[in-house]
Amino acid sequence: MFFPTAGIECNPLLPFCAALAVSFFTSMGGVSGAFLLLPFQMSVLGYTNPSVSATNQFFNVLACPGGILRYWREGRLIWALAAVVALGTLPGVFAGALIRIFLLPDPRHFKVFAALVLLYLGLRMLRDVWRSRQKGKQGTTASKAGTPSANALCRVMAWNSRYLLFDFDGQEYRVSCRGLALLSLVVGLVGGAYGIGGGAIMAPFLVSMLGLPVHAVAGATLCATFLTSVGGVAFYSLLAPFWPELSVAPDWGLGLLLGLGGLCGMYLGARCQRLVPARYIKYMLVAILLFTACRYLGQAL
């Protein structure tokens, strides 16, 4: 099957199955899987023009509702957290799209940029996993290191312009809304240029920097990813007529196949997440992030 915008030809089952497999695992950590599908499209499918970022965000729009629905049904979707992250991330996503078009149109340069982003996230998550492991050896029990109880729900206790306070599995967590919005803005710049919406990058930050439980934030980060990706796709589509010499708008056909695969994978991943200890989810994310970053650096340098 030929995809004209991407300029590639492949078996339609390949992107569908790849998106399903990737999303099943990454959705457990509150990540859509777009950060892995981008190197898949560039390295495996040969899709390297700027519109690959827009296609990646279109994947998020179609795929994220599967995971969001499942987390909502289980009572583990914090709408307030999703709103703060989305409001902070969206302006950054728009600026990131401009960065992708003006400063990073060359595939080799973009690979270096993508590798540095993934490398930072991987090292940050690795440090968090190592610290959790050391605490476990010392006999310290932390709920975020294991699986939540069967009836664990997310309950917002207070939410205003200064902070968000919520309870999960018998433990309270407090987050500064202003600090979170500022962090989301910076993350949105990177996410907009990388084509993952920004909300996806927030999951490792929330878990590693703010110490929030991955089982509680996964639904919120997927929801924020969906909202910011809608804005990102619209923005790329509006910019496309102004740069006819570049491929800027999404490849709708390829994005549809990726999105349908991701929709199935995210729903199944969200359904199984409660059964998987947090430390194993973090190990998985670290391995994927570091492997992809090293491979990109090796190809670009």
C-alpha positions in Angstrom: 0.0 0.0 0.0 1.4 3.4 -1.0 1.1 6.5 1.3 1.5 9.6 -0.8 2.2 12.2 1.9 4.9 10.0 3.5 6.2 8.9 0.1 6.5 5.2 1.3 5.0 1.9 0.5 4.4 -0.9 3.0 2.1 -3.7 4.1 -0.8 -2.0 6.0 -0.6 -4.7 8.7 3.0 -3.6 9.6 2.1 -0.1 11.1 -1.1 -1.5 12.7 0.7 -4.3 14.5 3.6 -2.2 15.5 1.4 0.4 17.0 -0.7 -2.2 18.8 2.4 -3.9 20.4 4.1 -0.6 21.3 1.0 1.0 22.8 0.2 -2.1 24.9 3.3 -1.8 26.9 3.9 2.0 27.0 0.3 2.8 28.0 1.0 1.1 31.3 3.4 4.0 32.1 1.0 6.7 30.9 2.9 7.1 27.6 1.1 6.8 24.2 4.0 5.0 22.4 4.4 7.8 19.9 8.0 8.4 21.0 8.8 4.9 19.8 6.6 4.9 16.7 8.5 8.0 15.4 11.8 6.1 15.1 9.8 3.1 13.7 8.4 5.4 11.0 11.8 7.0 10.3 14.1 3.9 10.5 11.8 1.0 9.4 9.3 2.7 7.1 11.7 5.4 5.8 9.3 8.2 6.6 11.7 11.1 7.3 10.1 14.4 6.1 8.7 16.9 8.7 5.1 15.6 8.4 6.1 12.5 10.4 5.7 14.6 13.5 2.2 15.6 12.5 1.4 12.0 11.7 2.6 10.9 15.1 0.3 13.4 16.8 -2.6 12.1 14.7 -1.8 8.7 16.0 -2.2 10.1 19.5 -5.6 11.6 18.7 -6.9 8.2 17.6 -5.1 5.9 20.0 -5.3 7.7 23.4 -9.1 7.4 23.9 -8.7 3.6 24.4 -6.5 4.0 27.4 -8.3 7.0 28.7 -11.6 5.1 28.7 -10.2 2.2 30.6 -8.5 4.3 33.3 -11.7 6.3 33.7 -13.8 3.2 34.1 -11.4 2.0 36.8 -11.5 5.3 38.7 -7.9 6.1 38.1 -8.2 9.2 35.9 -7.4 12.5 37.6 -9.1 15.1 35.5 -7.6 18.0 37.4 -4.1 16.8 36.8 -4.8 16.2 33.1 -6.2 19.8 32.8 -3.2 21.5 34.3 -0.8 19.5 32.2 -2.8 20.1 29.0 -3.1 23.9 29.6 0.6 24.2 30.2 1.7 22.0 27.4 -0.5 23.3 24.6 1.3 26.6 24.0 4.6 24.8 24.0 3.3 22.3 21.4 2.5 25.1 19.0 6.0 26.6 19.4 7.6 23.2 19.1 5.9 22.7 15.7 7.5 25.9 14.4 10.9 24.7 15.7 10.4 21.4 13.9 9.7 23.2 10.6 12.3 26.0 10.8 15.2 24.6 12.7 15.0 20.8 12.4 13.9 19.9 8.9 17.0 17.8 8.2 16.4 14.2 9.3 20.0 13.8 10.6 19.7 16.8 12.8 16.3 15.7 14.0 17.7 12.3 15.0 20.3 14.0 17.2 17.6 16.1 18.8 15.3 13.1 19.4 18.2 11.1 20.8 19.1 13.7 23.4 15.5 14.0 24.5 15.2 10.2 24.9 18.6 9.9 26.6 17.7 12.5 29.2 14.3 10.8 29.9 15.9 7.4 30.2 18.7 8.5 32.6 16.2 10.3 34.7 14.0 7.3 35.0 16.9 5.0 35.6 18.0 7.1 38.6 14.5 6.9 40.0 14.4 3.1 39.6 17.8 2.7 41.2 16.8 4.8 44.2 13.5 2.8 44.7 15.5 -0.4 44.6 17.9 0.9 47.2 15.0 1.8 49.5 13.6 -1.6 49.0 16.8 -3.2 50.1 16.8 -1.1 53.2 13.4 -2.5 54.1 11.4 0.6 53.2 8.0 -0.2 51.7 6.6 2.3 49.2 3.2 1.9 47.6 4.5 3.3 44.3 7.0 0.4 44.0 4.3 -2.3 44.0 0.9 -3.0 42.6 -2.1 -1.0 43.9 -4.9 -2.7 45.9 -7.9 -4.0 44.0 -10.1 -1.1 45.0 -7.5 1.7 44.7 -9.2 4.9 43.3 -7.9 8.4 42.6 -9.8 11.0 44.6 -9.2 14.8 44.3 -9.3 16.4 47.8 -8.4 20.0 46.8 -7.7 21.9 43.6 -7.0 25.6 43.2 -4.6 27.9 41.4 -1.8 27.0 43.9 -1.9 23.3 44.4 -3.6 20.0 43.6 -4.1 17.5 46.4 -5.3 14.0 45.7 -5.5 10.6 47.4 -4.6 7.3 45.8 -4.6 3.9 47.6 -4.6 5.5 51.1 -1.8 8.0 50.5 -2.0 11.7 49.8 0.0 13.5 47.1 0.3 17.3 46.7 1.4 19.1 43.5 2.1 22.8 42.8 -0.2 23.8 39.9 2.0 26.7 38.9 5.2 24.7 38.9 3.5 21.9 37.0 2.2 24.3 34.4 5.6 25.8 33.9 7.2 22.4 33.6 4.5 21.4 31.1 5.2 24.5 29.0 8.9 23.5 28.6 8.0 19.9 28.0 5.5 21.0 25.4 8.3 22.7 23.4 10.1 19.4 23.1 7.0 17.3 22.6 5.7 19.6 19.8 9.0 19.4 17.9 9.3 15.6 18.5 5.7 14.9 17.5 4.4 13.3 20.7 2.2 16.0 22.0 4.1 16.8 25.2 1.8 15.0 27.5 3.7 11.7 26.9 7.0 13.2 28.2 5.2 14.4 31.3 4.7 10.8 32.7 8.5 10.2 33.4 8.7 13.7 34.9 5.7 13.3 37.2 7.0 9.9 38.4 10.7 10.8 38.7 10.7 14.5 39.7 7.5 14.8 41.6 7.3 11.3 43.1 3.8 10.6 42.0 2.6 7.0 41.6 2.7 5.7 38.0 -0.6 3.8 38.5 -2.4 7.1 39.3 -0.9 9.5 36.7 -1.0 7.3 33.7 -4.6 8.1 32.8 -4.1 11.9 33.3 -0.9 12.0 31.1 -2.7 10.0 28.3 -5.6 12.5 28.5 -3.2 15.5 28.3 -1.5 13.8 25.4 -4.8 13.5 23.6 -5.8 17.1 24.1 -2.5 18.6 23.1 -2.2 16.3 20.1 -5.5 17.6 18.8 -4.1 21.1 18.9 -0.9 19.9 17.4 -2.5 18.2 14.4 -4.7 21.3 13.8 -1.7 23.6 13.9 0.4 21.5 11.5 -2.5 21.3 9.1 -2.9 25.1 9.2 0.8 25.6 8.6 0.9 23.2 5.6 -0.3 25.6 2.9 2.4 28.2 3.8 5.2 25.7 3.1 4.1 23.8 0.0 7.7 22.8 -0.7 7.7 20.8 2.6 5.5 17.9 3.6 4.0 19.3 6.8 0.4 18.0 7.1 -0.1 14.4 8.5 -0.3 11.4 6.3 -3.9 10.6 7.2 -3.9 7.0 5.8 -0.8 6.0 7.7 -1.9 7.8 10.8 -5.3 6.0 10.7 -3.6 2.6 10.6 -1.2 3.5 13.4 -4.1 5.0 15.4 -6.4 2.0 15.2 -3.5 -0.3 16.3 -2.8 2.1 19.2 -6.4 2.3 20.2 -6.5 -1.5 20.7 -3.1 -1.6 22.4 -3.8 1.2 24.8 -7.1 -0.2 26.0 -5.5 -3.6 26.6 -2.5 -2.1 28.3 -4.6 0.1 30.6 -6.7 -3.0 31.5 -3.6 -4.9 32.5 -1.6 -2.1 34.2 -3.1 -2.7 37.7 -1.5 -6.1 37.7 2.0 -5.0 37.0 4.3 -3.5 39.7 5.4 0.0 39.2 9.1 -0.9 39.2 8.7 -3.2 36.3 6.9 -0.5 34.3 9.8 1.8 35.0 12.4 -0.8 34.0 10.6 -1.3 30.7 10.5 2.5 30.0 14.2 2.9 30.8 15.2 0.1 28.5 13.2 1.4 25.6 14.3 5.0 26.0 18.0 4.3 26.3 18.1 1.7 23.5 16.3 4.1 21.1 18.5 7.1 22.1 21.7 5.2 21.6 20.6 3.9 18.2 19.7 7.3 17.0 23.0 8.8 18.1 24.8 6.0 16.3 22.9 6.7 13.1 23.3 10.4 13.2 26.9 10.9 14.3 
